[in-house]
Amino acid sequence: MTDQLPPQEGRSAELEARIAELERRSGPSSDEGGRSGIETAFWAALHTIFPQEARKHLKVAGKEQLLAARVYLDKWIDRLDKQEAEQASRPHEKIDIE
């Protein structure tokens, strides 16, 4: 019987282990990873609600949205570059003033 903890001490150790597990699953604290408490809570909820496979698909979908935005921005930048090139290539007429 000397190997067993008194009921209160055993309960405390169990609760501390559960808290440590929750902290591990919720990611780094704001001190470790720079996340705010709200952001940490959001990611903890996300990991609780969505299974790993669903989170994987959401990550891929987010990446695809960013790639689509990149294509749109690249096209817009090319259009601006072409406009600048056209303006630079226009012949300028020199007008002499008497």
SVG drawing of the C-alpha trace seen along z (x, -y; Angstrom):
<svg xmlns="http://www.w3.org/2000/svg" viewBox="-16 -83 29 85">
<polyline fill="none" stroke="black" stroke-width="0.4" points="0.0,0.0 3.0,-2.3 3.2,-2.5 -0.2,-4.1 -0.7,-7.9 -3.3,-9.2 -6.6,-9.9 -6.0,-13.7 -2.4,-13.5 -3.4,-10.9 -6.2,-13.2 -3.8,-16.2 -1.3,-14.2 -4.0,-13.0 -5.3,-16.6 -1.8,-17.9 -1.2,-15.2 -4.5,-16.1 -3.6,-19.8 -0.2,-19.1 -1.8,-17.0 -4.3,-19.8 -1.4,-22.3 0.6,-20.0 -2.4,-19.6 -3.3,-23.3 0.2,-24.3 2.7,-26.7 1.6,-29.4 2.0,-33.1 5.4,-33.1 6.7,-30.2 5.1,-30.8 3.9,-34.4 0.3,-33.3 -2.4,-35.3 -4.7,-33.4 -7.6,-33.8 -5.5,-32.3 -4.4,-29.4 -8.0,-28.8 -9.1,-28.9 -6.5,-26.3 -7.4,-24.1 -11.1,-24.2 -10.2,-23.5 -8.2,-20.5 -11.1,-19.3 -13.8,-19.9 -12.1,-18.8 -10.4,-15.4 -6.8,-15.4 -7.9,-14.5 -10.4,-17.4 -7.7,-19.8 -5.4,-18.5 -8.1,-19.2 -8.7,-22.7 -5.0,-23.5 -4.8,-22.4 -7.9,-24.4 -6.4,-27.5 -3.2,-27.0 -5.3,-26.7 -7.1,-30.0 -3.7,-31.7 -2.4,-30.3 -5.5,-31.6 -4.9,-35.1 -1.3,-34.9 -2.4,-34.2 -4.8,-37.2 -2.2,-39.5 0.5,-38.4 -1.9,-39.1 -2.7,-42.6 1.0,-43.4 1.7,-42.3 -1.0,-44.6 0.4,-47.5 3.9,-46.7 2.6,-46.6 0.9,-50.0 4.1,-51.5 6.1,-50.1 3.6,-51.4 3.8,-54.9 7.6,-54.8 7.8,-53.7 5.5,-56.4 7.4,-58.8 7.6,-62.3 7.2,-65.2 9.6,-68.1 7.9,-71.4 10.2,-74.5 9.0,-77.6 10.0,-80.9"/>
</svg>
